């Protein structure tokens, strides 16, 4: 497989995550709680993954790489659960900004793990991404004093959890294909959601008779199936640090989704911020491609 496809997979996976906040907000407007929406994500996601596995594999899955799979599943669920709770206290745009902290946290985790200092181009890219984030999220000249502290804490924790998810997901498991890996991760995530969220939606009729499944299907597709599968394939090839930078695509998608679906305002500053984010994303690649030409 051509190497350029792996960064594209990261971008698509991050874009999928960018849609989630809008879908959760729609579910809340539809009369469901954030907890119910998040639980529906993991229930429907698991159903999708199980169907895919049965159709494509047709064999009993063999469990291996237990620590990586369990941690990945737990971090998948933790990110969704904490982010969903943050949306109760924060506007969608600000919640995305807090989740977006995974970019520099992910780079820090990789540097600590590899016992190295960040490269200058990585630091420059992160600074540009941070500036673009503030502009694109539309929080300039906005009074944030009324935001509850729980929102700030939960939003930041979602970024920490997502950064560790990318890092752990970069660990390959020898002899396990991506579909089987996805099945085990989705299973662990479902168990976590059943323990800490609202599992009663399955048997009290909320999920299948009151229409929550519509939001759950979208959340399961864009929050479980696509991103986890694509991350599991691409992150080992790209690296967790570079994946964190490419994951910046999440914020422009989140902003555009909120504008198109939730009809939130969109300003010139936000547009410029999105361009700045794209610049920060491509800088490391442009720098790396320039090196061979100069040597």
MILUM-578541 format. One record per residue (C-alpha): x, y, z; residue number from 1. Coordinates in nm, 3 decimals, padded with zeros to 5 digits. Each point is the difference from the previous one (the first is absolute). Layout:
N
[[X; Y; Z]; NUM]
...
end
This chain:
295
[[00.000; 00.000; 00.000]; 1]
[[00.130; 00.346; -00.093]; 2]
[[00.127; 00.192; 00.302]; 3]
[[-00.211; 00.311; -00.066]; 4]
[[-00.317; -00.195; 00.074]; 5]
[[00.080; -00.026; 00.371]; 6]
[[-00.005; 00.376; 00.071]; 7]
[[-00.323; 00.019; -00.200]; 8]
[[-00.147; -00.269; 00.226]; 9]
[[00.094; 00.205; 00.307]; 10]
[[-00.168; 00.307; -00.149]; 11]
[[-00.318; -00.194; -00.081]; 12]
[[-00.006; -00.153; 00.349]; 13]
[[00.045; 00.340; 00.164]; 14]
[[-00.269; 00.146; -00.224]; 15]
[[-00.237; -00.271; 00.119]; 16]
[[00.060; 00.103; 00.361]; 17]
[[-00.067; 00.360; -00.100]; 18]
[[-00.361; -00.083; -00.083]; 19]
[[-00.079; -00.152; 00.339]; 20]
[[-00.061; 00.318; 00.199]; 21]
[[-00.264; 00.115; -00.248]; 22]
[[-00.176; -00.338; 00.009]; 23]
[[-00.002; -00.003; 00.382]; 24]
[[-00.141; 00.352; 00.006]; 25]
[[-00.273; -00.109; -00.245]; 26]
[[-00.084; -00.296; 00.223]; 27]
[[-00.025; 00.233; 00.301]; 28]
[[-00.229; 00.230; -00.196]; 29]
[[-00.205; -00.308; -00.082]; 30]
[[-00.068; -00.054; 00.370]; 31]
[[00.272; -00.251; 00.086]; 32]
[[00.272; 00.047; 00.260]; 33]
[[00.370; 00.010; -00.084]; 34]
[[00.044; -00.327; 00.190]; 35]
[[-00.270; -00.171; -00.207]; 36]
[[00.152; 00.131; -00.324]; 37]
[[00.349; -00.122; 00.093]; 38]
[[-00.132; -00.340; 00.106]; 39]
[[-00.185; -00.036; -00.331]; 40]
[[00.331; 00.071; -00.174]; 41]
[[00.170; -00.301; 00.154]; 42]
[[-00.299; -00.232; -00.031]; 43]
[[-00.056; 00.078; -00.369]; 44]
[[00.374; 00.009; -00.064]; 45]
[[00.041; -00.347; 00.146]; 46]
[[-00.290; -00.132; -00.209]; 47]
[[00.157; 00.143; -00.318]; 48]
[[00.342; -00.146; 00.086]; 49]
[[-00.146; -00.342; 00.085]; 50]
[[-00.183; -00.012; -00.334]; 51]
[[00.314; 00.102; -00.189]; 52]
[[00.202; -00.266; 00.179]; 53]
[[-00.254; -00.277; -00.062]; 54]
[[-00.029; 00.087; -00.369]; 55]
[[00.371; 00.040; -00.069]; 56]
[[00.170; -00.243; 00.239]; 57]
[[-00.248; -00.282; 00.071]; 58]
[[00.208; -00.152; 00.276]; 59]
[[00.036; 00.015; 00.375]; 60]
[[00.229; 00.293; 00.086]; 61]
[[00.329; -00.085; 00.169]; 62]
[[00.086; 00.233; 00.287]; 63]
[[00.358; 00.124; 00.028]; 64]
[[00.176; 00.324; 00.090]; 65]
[[-00.235; 00.031; 00.295]; 66]
[[00.154; 00.305; 00.167]; 67]
[[-00.002; 00.209; -00.320]; 68]
[[-00.356; -00.101; -00.092]; 69]
[[-00.142; 00.059; 00.347]; 70]
[[00.172; 00.338; 00.038]; 71]
[[-00.108; 00.109; -00.348]; 72]
[[-00.360; -00.098; 00.069]; 73]
[[00.000; 00.170; 00.339]; 74]
[[00.148; 00.319; -00.143]; 75]
[[-00.248; -00.006; -00.287]; 76]
[[-00.288; -00.013; 00.247]; 77]
[[00.158; 00.248; 00.241]; 78]
[[00.049; 00.257; -00.275]; 79]
[[-00.360; -00.027; -00.114]; 80]
[[-00.146; -00.002; 00.350]; 81]
[[00.201; 00.296; 00.130]; 82]
[[-00.048; 00.199; -00.322]; 83]
[[-00.374; -00.064; 00.012]; 84]
[[-00.013; 00.130; 00.357]; 85]
[[00.205; 00.306; -00.100]; 86]
[[-00.263; 00.086; -00.262]; 87]
[[-00.252; 00.043; 00.283]; 88]
[[00.199; 00.295; 00.134]; 89]
[[00.174; 00.133; -00.311]; 90]
[[-00.114; 00.127; -00.340]; 91]
[[00.094; -00.244; -00.276]; 92]
[[00.270; 00.235; -00.134]; 93]
[[00.171; 00.039; 00.339]; 94]
[[-00.027; -00.372; 00.078]; 95]
[[00.187; -00.071; -00.323]; 96]
[[00.272; 00.247; 00.099]; 97]
[[00.051; -00.185; 00.328]; 98]
[[00.004; -00.340; -00.173]; 99]
[[00.244; 00.150; -00.247]; 100]
[[00.263; 00.018; 00.273]; 101]
[[00.080; -00.359; -00.096]; 102]
[[00.233; 00.140; -00.269]; 103]
[[00.269; 00.131; 00.235]; 104]
[[-00.074; -00.265; 00.266]; 105]
[[00.048; -00.275; -00.258]; 106]
[[00.328; 00.151; -00.114]; 107]
[[00.115; 00.025; 00.364]; 108]
[[-00.090; -00.365; 00.064]; 109]
[[00.197; -00.116; -00.304]; 110]
[[00.303; 00.210; 00.097]; 111]
[[-00.002; -00.141; 00.354]; 112]
[[-00.040; -00.357; -00.130]; 113]
[[00.283; 00.043; -00.249]; 114]
[[00.211; 00.206; 00.242]; 115]
[[00.053; 00.280; -00.247]; 116]
[[-00.068; 00.371; -00.026]; 117]
[[-00.262; 00.126; -00.246]; 118]
[[00.137; 00.101; -00.337]; 119]
[[-00.011; 00.370; -00.082]; 120]
[[-00.239; -00.059; -00.287]; 121]
[[-00.230; -00.194; 00.234]; 122]
[[-00.005; 00.282; 00.253]; 123]
[[-00.063; 00.257; -00.275]; 124]
[[-00.281; -00.213; -00.139]; 125]
[[-00.165; -00.033; 00.343]; 126]
[[00.022; 00.376; 00.061]; 127]
[[-00.162; 00.068; -00.336]; 128]
[[-00.268; -00.262; 00.070]; 129]
[[-00.077; 00.157; 00.338]; 130]
[[-00.037; 00.347; -00.152]; 131]
[[-00.221; -00.138; -00.275]; 132]
[[-00.209; -00.187; 00.257]; 133]
[[-00.081; 00.313; 00.199]; 134]
[[-00.095; 00.184; -00.319]; 135]
[[-00.202; -00.283; -00.157]; 136]
[[-00.197; -00.080; 00.314]; 137]
[[-00.146; 00.349; 00.010]; 138]
[[00.090; 00.067; 00.363]; 139]
[[00.184; 00.329; -00.061]; 140]
[[-00.175; 00.294; 00.171]; 141]
[[-00.241; -00.241; 00.168]; 142]
[[-00.069; 00.022; 00.374]; 143]
[[00.103; -00.335; 00.147]; 144]
[[-00.038; 00.097; 00.365]; 145]
[[-00.335; -00.174; 00.030]; 146]
[[00.131; -00.340; -00.110]; 147]
[[-00.020; -00.249; 00.292]; 148]
[[00.334; -00.139; 00.114]; 149]
[[-00.130; -00.352; -00.063]; 150]
[[-00.009; 00.077; -00.371]; 151]
[[00.364; 00.107; -00.008]; 152]
[[00.115; -00.305; 00.196]; 153]
[[-00.207; -00.251; -00.197]; 154]
[[00.099; 00.155; -00.332]; 155]
[[00.370; -00.015; 00.087]; 156]
[[-00.029; -00.359; 00.124]; 157]
[[-00.159; -00.100; -00.330]; 158]
[[00.308; 00.137; -00.175]; 159]
[[00.232; -00.193; 00.232]; 160]
[[-00.196; -00.321; -00.054]; 161]
[[-00.001; 00.043; -00.378]; 162]
[[00.374; 00.065; -00.006]; 163]
[[00.066; -00.323; 00.191]; 164]
[[-00.243; -00.183; -00.230]; 165]
[[00.205; 00.102; -00.304]; 166]
[[00.325; -00.097; 00.174]; 167]
[[-00.121; -00.344; 00.115]; 168]
[[-00.166; -00.064; -00.335]; 169]
[[00.338; 00.047; -00.167]; 170]
[[00.117; -00.328; 00.156]; 171]
[[-00.025; -00.282; -00.256]; 172]
[[-00.131; -00.342; 00.100]; 173]
[[00.181; -00.276; -00.187]; 174]
[[-00.229; -00.244; -00.175]; 175]
[[-00.322; 00.198; 00.049]; 176]
[[-00.180; 00.165; -00.291]; 177]
[[-00.168; 00.339; 00.039]; 178]
[[-00.355; -00.136; -00.011]; 179]
[[00.062; -00.237; 00.291]; 180]
[[00.174; 00.276; 00.191]; 181]
[[-00.298; 00.227; -00.059]; 182]
[[-00.237; -00.267; 00.135]; 183]
[[00.185; -00.035; 00.330]; 184]
[[00.043; 00.378; 00.042]; 185]
[[-00.371; 00.056; -00.066]; 186]
[[-00.088; -00.275; 00.249]; 187]
[[00.210; 00.154; 00.279]; 188]
[[-00.140; 00.346; -00.079]; 189]
[[-00.357; -00.134; 00.016]; 190]
[[00.067; -00.157; 00.341]; 191]
[[00.138; 00.332; 00.127]; 192]
[[-00.304; 00.188; -00.131]; 193]
[[-00.234; -00.256; 00.156]; 194]
[[00.165; 00.049; 00.339]; 195]
[[00.025; 00.379; 00.008]; 196]
[[-00.274; 00.127; -00.231]; 197]
[[-00.363; -00.095; -00.070]; 198]
[[-00.028; -00.370; -00.097]; 199]
[[-00.373; 00.005; 00.079]; 200]
[[-00.064; 00.158; -00.341]; 201]
[[00.031; -00.349; -00.148]; 202]
[[-00.285; -00.158; 00.198]; 203]
[[-00.225; 00.295; 00.086]; 204]
[[-00.079; 00.081; -00.363]; 205]
[[00.192; 00.327; -00.023]; 206]
[[00.249; -00.126; -00.257]; 207]
[[-00.219; -00.186; -00.246]; 208]
[[-00.355; 00.133; 00.048]; 209]
[[00.053; 00.366; 00.085]; 210]
[[00.236; 00.075; -00.288]; 211]
[[00.333; 00.023; 00.182]; 212]
[[00.138; -00.265; -00.235]; 213]
[[00.010; 00.258; -00.280]; 214]
[[00.256; 00.207; 00.191]; 215]
[[00.166; -00.314; 00.135]; 216]
[[00.054; -00.139; -00.350]; 217]
[[00.169; 00.323; -00.112]; 218]
[[00.208; 00.019; 00.319]; 219]
[[00.094; -00.367; -00.028]; 220]
[[00.113; 00.038; -00.360]; 221]
[[00.197; 00.322; 00.045]; 222]
[[00.110; -00.059; 00.360]; 223]
[[00.084; -00.372; 00.000]; 224]
[[00.018; -00.177; -00.336]; 225]
[[00.181; 00.250; -00.223]; 226]
[[00.245; 00.169; 00.239]; 227]
[[00.108; -00.303; 00.203]; 228]
[[00.051; -00.214; -00.311]; 229]
[[00.189; 00.273; -00.189]; 230]
[[00.210; 00.097; 00.301]; 231]
[[00.094; -00.363; 00.066]; 232]
[[00.119; -00.037; -00.360]; 233]
[[00.170; 00.336; -00.047]; 234]
[[00.146; 00.114; 00.334]; 235]
[[00.269; -00.274; 00.016]; 236]
[[00.127; 00.123; -00.338]; 237]
[[-00.027; 00.374; 00.068]; 238]
[[00.094; 00.012; 00.370]; 239]
[[-00.201; 00.137; 00.291]; 240]
[[00.162; 00.345; -00.007]; 241]
[[-00.063; 00.063; -00.370]; 242]
[[-00.347; -00.152; 00.038]; 243]
[[-00.078; 00.255; 00.270]; 244]
[[00.090; 00.280; -00.239]; 245]
[[-00.202; -00.148; -00.286]; 246]
[[-00.286; -00.052; 00.243]; 247]
[[-00.037; 00.379; 00.000]; 248]
[[-00.239; -00.055; -00.291]; 249]
[[-00.258; -00.078; 00.264]; 250]
[[-00.055; 00.364; 00.094]; 251]
[[-00.072; 00.147; -00.347]; 252]
[[-00.246; -00.282; -00.063]; 253]
[[-00.165; 00.059; 00.337]; 254]
[[-00.033; 00.372; -00.072]; 255]
[[-00.142; -00.057; -00.348]; 256]
[[-00.244; -00.262; 00.128]; 257]
[[-00.128; 00.233; 00.272]; 258]
[[-00.043; 00.278; -00.258]; 259]
[[-00.178; -00.212; -00.259]; 260]
[[-00.214; -00.213; 00.233]; 261]
[[-00.042; 00.203; 00.320]; 262]
[[00.005; 00.334; -00.187]; 263]
[[00.261; 00.148; 00.231]; 264]
[[00.155; 00.328; -00.124]; 265]
[[00.308; -00.012; -00.220]; 266]
[[00.235; 00.297; -00.021]; 267]
[[00.294; 00.106; -00.212]; 268]
[[00.230; -00.058; 00.300]; 269]
[[-00.121; -00.360; 00.021]; 270]
[[00.067; -00.051; -00.371]; 271]
[[00.353; 00.140; 00.041]; 272]
[[00.045; -00.228; 00.303]; 273]
[[-00.085; -00.306; -00.210]; 274]
[[00.259; 00.104; -00.259]; 275]
[[00.255; 00.044; 00.280]; 276]
[[-00.081; -00.352; 00.129]; 277]
[[00.056; -00.148; -00.345]; 278]
[[00.335; 00.181; -00.012]; 279]
[[00.103; -00.147; 00.334]; 280]
[[-00.101; -00.347; -00.115]; 281]
[[00.203; -00.002; -00.322]; 282]
[[00.313; 00.175; 00.133]; 283]
[[00.173; -00.316; 00.133]; 284]
[[-00.064; -00.184; -00.327]; 285]
[[00.127; 00.288; -00.211]; 286]
[[00.314; 00.023; 00.217]; 287]
[[00.068; -00.373; -00.024]; 288]
[[-00.050; 00.000; -00.377]; 289]
[[00.236; 00.294; -00.035]; 290]
[[00.292; -00.173; 00.176]; 291]
[[00.082; -00.253; -00.277]; 292]
[[-00.004; 00.276; -00.260]; 293]
[[00.265; 00.193; 00.187]; 294]
[[00.236; -00.291; 00.065]; 295]
end
